[in-house]
Amino acid sequence: MNKHVSQMAGLGLAALMGLSASASASDIPVAPEVTESGKLSVANTIDFAPFEYLDADGKPTGIIIELAGEVAKLVDAELDVQRTPFPSMIPGLAAGRFKIAWETFSAKPERLEQVDFVMFIKAGIAASTSPEKKDDFAGDMPLCGKRVGVSAGSGSDFLVDKLSAECTENGKEAIDKSVFNTSTDIIQAVLADRIDARVDDATASSYFEVTSNGKLVVLPTLYDVAPLGLAIAKGDQATADMMVAALAELFENGTYQSILDKYGMGAYAIKEPYFVDTMDALRAE
């Protein structure tokens, strides 16, 4: 280990809190498991465009897949994407089945009891519907009384429960929530008129608005604008140090912004990646 690597490893949690300058590839402290296996193993749904999806040749691609590939290069490892359902990710980390669950997680107190996060992007939550139904979503509480689809265990799932309670508290009809396992299933349900709207991450919603060729439109109200991050097992400092340092290099050398811009998501960039182990560590972006 050279002098710079020793310094980086010695920073520990201080580095995670963003006190270190961006590192070159040689400065990145590689987690022992990655060194031993030669692989950067990442749990991912491969079903949340533009962050991850299968291309026309059936290969995983998207913002997260490309970022993970660049991190793998920096730590001199092979990228190993383990396709995993979203609801299984946090339990899988807690059980030690994998070290990194790379999705767009929002930090919540109940999640932070089991995992830590490395924040790498920001977004809110938005609702999408068909153009002919857009005018039906009006007022301060546009989702009340509507049939709404969400991904199981996602931030949207919890948000819709909260919004539905607010509807009934204000004398309005509750939201009729349907839970789906994949984003594709939710979109198909909207297009087939089985539900009125899809509630999901605003970045993905914007992407689907473009790629649906006008079949979906994003409603103007944004909810819960916040940073989003990848998840690691609680207290796994070695993996956290590695991911913060590797992402910091991608931020510094322009790769991060280039990948976001490629998918039309440049506006959702944050200033730097950072570690979150408590709600107090979240930053306003």
C-alpha positions as CSV (number, residue, x, y, z in Angstrom):
1,M,0.0,0.0,0.0
2,N,1.5,3.4,-1.0
3,K,1.6,6.4,1.2
4,H,-1.5,8.0,-0.3
5,V,-3.5,4.8,0.1
6,S,-2.4,4.6,3.7
7,Q,-3.5,8.1,4.3
8,M,-6.9,7.5,2.7
9,A,-7.5,4.3,4.7
10,G,-6.5,6.1,7.9
11,L,-9.1,8.8,7.3
12,G,-11.8,6.2,7.9
13,L,-15.1,7.8,8.8
14,A,-13.7,11.3,8.4
15,A,-13.3,10.5,4.7
16,L,-16.8,9.2,4.6
17,M,-18.0,12.5,5.9
18,G,-16.5,14.2,2.8
19,L,-13.4,15.7,4.5
20,S,-11.0,14.1,2.0
21,A,-10.2,15.6,-1.4
22,S,-11.1,13.6,-4.4
23,A,-8.8,10.7,-5.0
24,S,-7.0,9.3,-8.0
25,A,-7.6,5.6,-8.8
26,S,-4.5,4.7,-6.8
27,D,-5.8,6.3,-3.7
28,I,-9.0,4.3,-3.5
29,P,-9.1,1.9,-0.5
30,V,-10.3,-1.4,-1.9
31,A,-12.5,-3.5,0.4
32,P,-11.0,-6.9,1.3
33,E,-13.7,-8.9,-0.3
34,V,-13.2,-7.2,-3.6
35,T,-9.4,-7.7,-3.4
36,E,-9.9,-11.4,-2.6
37,S,-12.6,-12.2,-5.1
38,G,-11.5,-9.8,-7.9
39,K,-15.2,-8.9,-8.3
40,L,-17.3,-5.9,-7.4
41,S,-20.6,-7.6,-6.6
42,V,-23.6,-5.3,-6.8
43,A,-27.3,-6.3,-6.2
44,N,-29.6,-4.5,-8.6
45,T,-33.1,-5.1,-10.0
46,I,-32.1,-4.4,-13.6
47,D,-35.7,-3.1,-14.0
48,F,-35.7,0.7,-13.3
49,A,-34.9,2.7,-16.4
50,P,-33.0,4.9,-16.9
51,F,-30.9,3.7,-13.9
52,E,-30.8,0.0,-14.9
53,Y,-32.5,-2.0,-17.6
54,L,-31.8,-4.6,-20.4
55,D,-30.8,-3.1,-23.7
56,A,-31.9,-4.5,-27.1
57,D,-29.2,-7.2,-26.9
58,G,-30.4,-8.3,-23.4
59,K,-27.4,-6.7,-21.6
60,P,-27.7,-4.6,-18.4
61,T,-27.3,-0.9,-19.0
62,G,-28.3,2.4,-17.5
63,I,-26.9,5.1,-15.2
64,I,-26.2,2.7,-12.2
65,I,-24.8,0.0,-14.4
66,E,-22.4,2.4,-16.1
67,L,-21.4,4.0,-12.8
68,A,-20.8,0.5,-11.3
69,G,-18.7,-0.5,-14.3
70,E,-16.5,2.6,-13.9
71,V,-16.1,1.9,-10.2
72,A,-15.1,-1.7,-11.0
73,K,-12.4,-0.3,-13.3
74,L,-11.1,2.0,-10.6
75,V,-10.7,-0.9,-8.1
76,D,-9.4,-3.2,-10.8
77,A,-12.3,-5.7,-10.4
78,E,-14.8,-7.4,-12.6
79,L,-18.4,-6.1,-12.2
80,D,-20.8,-8.8,-11.0
81,V,-24.4,-7.6,-11.2
82,Q,-26.7,-9.9,-9.1
83,R,-30.3,-9.4,-10.2
84,T,-32.3,-9.0,-7.0
85,P,-35.9,-8.0,-6.3
86,F,-36.1,-4.6,-4.6
87,P,-37.9,-5.8,-1.4
88,S,-35.1,-8.4,-0.9
89,M,-32.2,-5.9,-1.0
90,I,-32.1,-4.5,2.6
91,P,-32.8,-7.9,4.2
92,G,-30.1,-9.4,1.9
93,L,-27.5,-6.8,3.0
94,A,-28.4,-7.4,6.7
95,A,-28.0,-11.1,6.2
96,G,-24.7,-10.8,4.5
97,R,-25.8,-12.2,1.1
98,F,-24.1,-9.3,-0.7
99,K,-22.1,-6.1,0.2
100,I,-23.7,-3.5,-2.1
101,A,-27.3,-2.9,-3.1
102,W,-27.1,-0.2,-5.8
103,E,-30.5,1.3,-6.4
104,T,-31.9,4.8,-5.7
105,F,-32.7,4.4,-2.0
106,S,-34.0,7.2,0.0
107,A,-32.7,7.3,3.6
108,K,-35.4,6.6,6.2
109,P,-35.1,5.9,9.9
110,E,-36.3,2.3,9.6
111,R,-33.9,1.6,6.8
112,L,-31.0,3.1,8.7
113,E,-31.5,0.6,11.5
114,Q,-30.2,-2.1,9.1
115,V,-28.1,-0.4,6.5
116,D,-26.0,2.7,5.7
117,F,-26.0,4.7,2.5
118,V,-23.7,6.4,0.1
119,M,-25.6,9.2,-1.6
120,F,-24.9,9.8,-5.3
121,I,-27.9,11.6,-6.9
122,K,-31.0,13.5,-5.9
123,A,-34.6,13.3,-7.0
124,G,-38.2,13.6,-5.8
125,I,-41.2,11.4,-6.4
126,A,-43.8,12.1,-9.1
127,A,-46.9,10.6,-10.5
128,S,-47.4,9.7,-14.2
129,T,-50.6,9.1,-16.0
130,S,-52.0,9.0,-19.6
131,P,-52.5,12.3,-21.4
132,E,-56.3,11.9,-21.5
133,K,-56.4,11.6,-17.7
134,K,-54.0,14.4,-16.9
135,D,-56.8,17.0,-16.2
136,D,-58.4,14.7,-13.7
137,F,-55.4,15.3,-11.3
138,A,-56.1,18.8,-10.0
139,G,-55.9,20.7,-6.7
140,D,-53.6,20.4,-3.7
141,M,-54.3,16.7,-3.2
142,P,-54.5,15.3,-6.8
143,L,-54.1,11.6,-5.9
144,C,-57.0,11.3,-3.6
145,G,-59.6,8.8,-4.8
146,K,-57.3,7.6,-7.6
147,R,-56.0,4.1,-8.4
148,V,-52.3,4.3,-8.0
149,G,-49.5,1.8,-8.7
150,V,-46.2,1.6,-6.7
151,S,-43.2,-0.7,-6.6
152,A,-43.2,-2.9,-3.5
153,G,-41.1,-1.6,-0.6
154,S,-40.1,1.6,-2.5
155,G,-40.2,5.1,-1.2
156,S,-43.3,5.6,-3.4
157,D,-45.0,2.7,-1.6
158,F,-44.6,4.5,1.8
159,L,-45.4,7.9,0.4
160,V,-48.7,6.8,-1.1
161,D,-49.7,5.4,2.4
162,K,-48.9,8.8,3.9
163,L,-50.8,10.8,1.2
164,S,-53.8,8.5,1.5
165,A,-54.0,9.1,5.2
166,E,-53.9,12.9,4.5
167,C,-56.7,12.4,2.0
168,T,-59.0,10.8,4.6
169,E,-58.0,13.3,7.3
170,N,-59.2,16.1,5.0
171,G,-62.5,14.4,4.1
172,K,-61.4,13.1,0.7
173,E,-61.5,9.6,-0.7
174,A,-58.4,7.4,0.1
175,I,-56.0,6.5,-2.6
176,D,-56.6,3.0,-4.0
177,K,-53.0,1.6,-3.9
178,S,-51.8,-1.3,-6.0
179,V,-48.4,-2.8,-5.4
180,F,-46.3,-4.2,-8.2
181,N,-42.9,-6.1,-8.4
182,T,-41.6,-4.3,-11.5
183,S,-41.8,-0.8,-13.0
184,T,-42.8,-2.3,-16.4
185,D,-45.8,-3.9,-14.8
186,I,-46.9,-0.6,-13.4
187,I,-46.6,1.2,-16.7
188,Q,-48.6,-1.6,-18.5
189,A,-51.3,-1.2,-15.8
190,V,-51.6,2.5,-16.5
191,L,-51.7,2.0,-20.3
192,A,-54.3,-0.8,-19.8
193,D,-56.4,1.5,-17.6
194,R,-56.2,-0.9,-14.6
195,I,-54.8,2.0,-12.6
196,D,-54.9,5.8,-13.0
197,A,-51.3,6.7,-12.3
198,R,-47.9,5.4,-11.5
199,V,-46.0,7.0,-8.6
200,D,-42.3,6.6,-8.7
201,D,-38.9,8.4,-8.7
202,A,-39.1,11.6,-10.6
203,T,-36.0,10.9,-12.7
204,A,-37.3,7.6,-13.9
205,S,-40.7,9.2,-14.5
206,S,-39.2,11.8,-16.7
207,Y,-37.3,9.2,-18.6
208,F,-40.4,7.1,-19.3
209,E,-42.3,10.2,-20.4
210,V,-39.8,10.6,-23.2
211,T,-39.4,7.0,-24.1
212,S,-43.2,6.2,-24.1
213,N,-43.7,8.5,-27.1
214,G,-46.4,10.5,-25.4
215,K,-48.3,7.6,-23.8
216,L,-47.3,8.8,-20.3
217,V,-47.1,12.3,-18.9
218,V,-45.6,13.4,-15.6
219,L,-47.8,15.4,-13.3
220,P,-46.3,18.7,-12.0
221,T,-46.4,18.0,-8.3
222,L,-43.1,16.7,-6.8
223,Y,-43.0,15.0,-3.4
224,D,-40.1,14.3,-1.0
225,V,-37.3,15.9,-2.9
226,A,-34.2,14.3,-1.4
227,P,-30.8,12.8,-2.0
228,L,-30.7,9.1,-3.0
229,G,-28.1,6.5,-2.5
230,L,-26.8,3.0,-2.7
231,A,-27.0,0.8,0.4
232,I,-24.4,-1.1,2.2
233,A,-24.6,-3.3,5.4
234,K,-24.7,-1.4,8.7
235,G,-21.2,-0.6,9.9
236,D,-19.4,-2.0,6.8
237,Q,-16.8,0.8,6.8
238,A,-14.4,-0.9,4.3
239,T,-17.1,-1.0,1.6
240,A,-18.3,2.5,2.5
241,D,-14.8,4.0,2.2
242,M,-14.2,2.3,-1.1
243,M,-17.5,3.5,-2.7
244,V,-17.2,7.1,-1.4
245,A,-13.6,7.3,-2.7
246,A,-14.4,5.7,-6.1
247,L,-17.4,7.8,-6.7
248,A,-15.5,10.9,-5.7
249,E,-13.0,10.2,-8.4
250,L,-15.9,9.8,-11.0
251,F,-17.3,13.1,-9.8
252,E,-14.0,14.8,-10.1
253,N,-12.9,13.5,-13.5
254,G,-16.3,14.3,-15.2
255,T,-17.4,10.7,-15.7
256,Y,-20.3,11.0,-13.3
257,Q,-21.8,14.1,-15.0
258,S,-21.2,12.6,-18.4
259,I,-23.2,9.5,-17.6
260,L,-26.1,11.5,-16.1
261,D,-26.1,13.8,-19.1
262,K,-26.2,10.8,-21.5
263,Y,-29.5,9.7,-20.0
264,G,-31.0,13.3,-19.7
265,M,-30.6,13.3,-15.9
266,G,-27.8,15.9,-15.5
267,A,-30.1,18.1,-13.5
268,Y,-30.2,15.5,-10.7
269,A,-26.5,15.6,-10.0
270,I,-25.3,16.3,-6.4
271,K,-22.1,18.1,-5.5
272,E,-20.2,15.1,-4.1
273,P,-20.9,11.6,-2.9
274,Y,-21.2,11.2,0.9
275,F,-21.8,8.7,3.6
276,V,-25.1,8.5,5.6
277,D,-25.5,6.4,8.7
278,T,-28.1,8.6,10.5
279,M,-30.8,11.0,9.3
280,D,-28.7,13.9,10.7
281,A,-26.1,13.2,8.1
282,L,-28.4,14.0,5.2
283,R,-27.5,17.2,3.3
284,A,-29.8,19.7,1.6
285,E,-29.0,19.7,-2.1
